[in-house]
Amino acid sequence: MRLILTGGILREREFSMIGHIAERVYRDFHVDKAFIGIGGLSLDEGLTEYNLEDALVKRPLLNSARQRIVVAEGSKLGRITFATIGSLSAVETLITDRSAPEEIVAGLENMGIQVVLADANSE
């Protein structure tokens, strides 16, 4: 395994790196798969995040990854938070749980996005 640290500002609770330094580093990366957590997902407004620093880091990954996989619990679907990450047109797959609103899941599938409903009880 090879560990690459982006630099930037460490968010202690999440152990993530944010800010302009991390954003610049991610612009130079071209990854096969990006798993991107989000603050909110709206059929109209796309992917959003609670703070600008997180959105700034996630935007270049969304733009440069060959496959973009969004991971979000069902309660985040239908929610719009502060900062825009990007459009749903960039997303191939959403992994969520069975609490996801059926109408949003259907809307995503109609857009050609594969929706994977994880079972919280499976091991």
C-alpha positions as CSV (number, residue, x, y, z in Angstrom):
1,M,0.0,0.0,0.0
2,R,1.2,3.5,-0.8
3,L,0.0,6.4,1.3
4,I,-0.1,9.9,-0.2
5,L,-0.9,12.9,2.0
6,T,-2.2,16.0,0.3
7,G,-1.2,18.5,2.9
8,G,-3.5,21.3,3.9
9,I,-5.6,21.8,7.0
10,L,-6.2,18.7,9.1
11,R,-9.9,18.3,10.3
12,E,-9.2,16.4,13.5
13,R,-12.7,14.8,13.9
14,E,-12.7,13.4,10.4
15,F,-8.9,13.0,9.9
16,S,-9.3,14.6,6.5
17,M,-7.2,17.3,4.8
18,I,-9.0,20.4,3.4
19,G,-8.2,23.8,2.1
20,H,-6.5,25.3,-1.0
21,I,-3.3,23.3,-0.6
22,A,-5.2,19.9,-0.7
23,E,-7.3,21.3,-3.5
24,R,-4.2,22.0,-5.6
25,V,-2.8,18.6,-5.0
26,Y,-6.0,16.8,-6.0
27,R,-6.1,18.8,-9.3
28,D,-3.0,16.9,-10.3
29,F,-4.4,13.4,-9.5
30,H,-6.2,11.2,-12.0
31,V,-7.7,8.3,-10.1
32,D,-9.6,5.2,-11.3
33,K,-12.3,5.5,-8.7
34,A,-13.3,8.3,-6.3
35,F,-15.5,7.5,-3.4
36,I,-17.0,10.9,-2.4
37,G,-19.0,11.5,0.7
38,I,-21.4,14.5,0.6
39,G,-23.5,16.7,2.9
40,G,-26.5,16.7,0.6
41,L,-27.9,15.5,-2.8
42,S,-30.7,17.1,-4.7
43,L,-32.1,16.2,-8.0
44,D,-32.2,19.9,-8.9
45,E,-29.0,21.3,-7.2
46,G,-26.7,18.2,-7.4
47,L,-24.1,17.4,-4.8
48,T,-23.5,19.8,-1.9
49,E,-21.4,20.0,1.2
50,Y,-21.7,21.8,4.5
51,N,-18.6,23.9,4.2
52,L,-16.6,25.4,1.4
53,E,-13.3,23.8,2.3
54,D,-14.7,20.3,1.9
55,A,-16.4,21.2,-1.4
56,L,-13.1,22.7,-2.8
57,V,-11.3,19.4,-2.2
58,K,-14.1,17.2,-3.6
59,R,-14.6,19.2,-6.9
60,P,-11.3,18.3,-8.5
61,L,-11.7,14.6,-7.6
62,L,-15.2,14.7,-9.1
63,N,-13.8,16.2,-12.3
64,S,-10.7,13.9,-12.8
65,A,-11.8,10.4,-11.6
66,R,-12.6,7.8,-14.2
67,Q,-15.4,6.5,-12.1
68,R,-17.3,8.7,-9.5
69,I,-19.1,6.9,-6.7
70,V,-21.0,9.0,-4.1
71,V,-21.6,7.6,-0.7
72,A,-24.4,9.0,1.4
73,E,-26.9,7.9,4.0
74,G,-30.5,8.1,2.9
75,S,-31.2,11.1,5.1
76,K,-28.9,13.2,2.9
77,L,-30.9,12.6,-0.2
78,G,-33.2,15.6,-0.9
79,R,-31.0,17.9,1.2
80,I,-29.2,21.0,-0.1
81,T,-26.3,22.2,2.0
82,F,-24.1,25.2,1.7
83,A,-21.5,24.7,-1.0
84,T,-21.9,23.1,-4.4
85,I,-19.5,20.2,-5.2
86,G,-20.9,19.4,-8.7
87,S,-23.6,18.2,-10.9
88,L,-25.3,14.8,-10.7
89,S,-24.3,14.3,-14.4
90,A,-20.8,13.4,-13.2
91,V,-21.9,10.6,-11.0
92,E,-22.1,6.9,-12.1
93,T,-23.0,5.3,-8.8
94,L,-24.6,6.2,-5.5
95,I,-24.2,3.9,-2.5
96,T,-26.9,4.6,0.2
97,D,-29.1,2.8,2.6
98,R,-32.7,1.7,2.5
99,S,-33.9,4.8,4.2
100,A,-33.3,6.7,0.9
101,P,-36.5,8.4,-0.4
102,E,-38.0,6.2,-3.2
103,E,-38.8,9.2,-5.4
104,I,-35.2,10.4,-5.3
105,V,-33.8,6.9,-6.0
106,A,-36.2,6.6,-8.9
107,G,-35.1,10.0,-10.2
108,L,-31.4,9.1,-10.0
109,E,-32.0,5.8,-11.8
110,N,-33.9,7.7,-14.5
111,M,-30.8,9.9,-15.0
112,G,-28.8,6.7,-15.6
113,I,-27.2,6.6,-12.1
114,Q,-26.8,3.2,-10.6
115,V,-28.2,3.2,-7.0
116,V,-26.9,0.6,-4.6
117,L,-29.0,0.2,-1.5
118,A,-26.8,-1.2,1.3
119,D,-28.3,-3.5,3.9
120,A,-27.3,-2.3,7.4
121,N,-27.8,-5.8,8.7
122,S,-25.5,-7.6,6.3
123,E,-21.9,-8.5,7.3
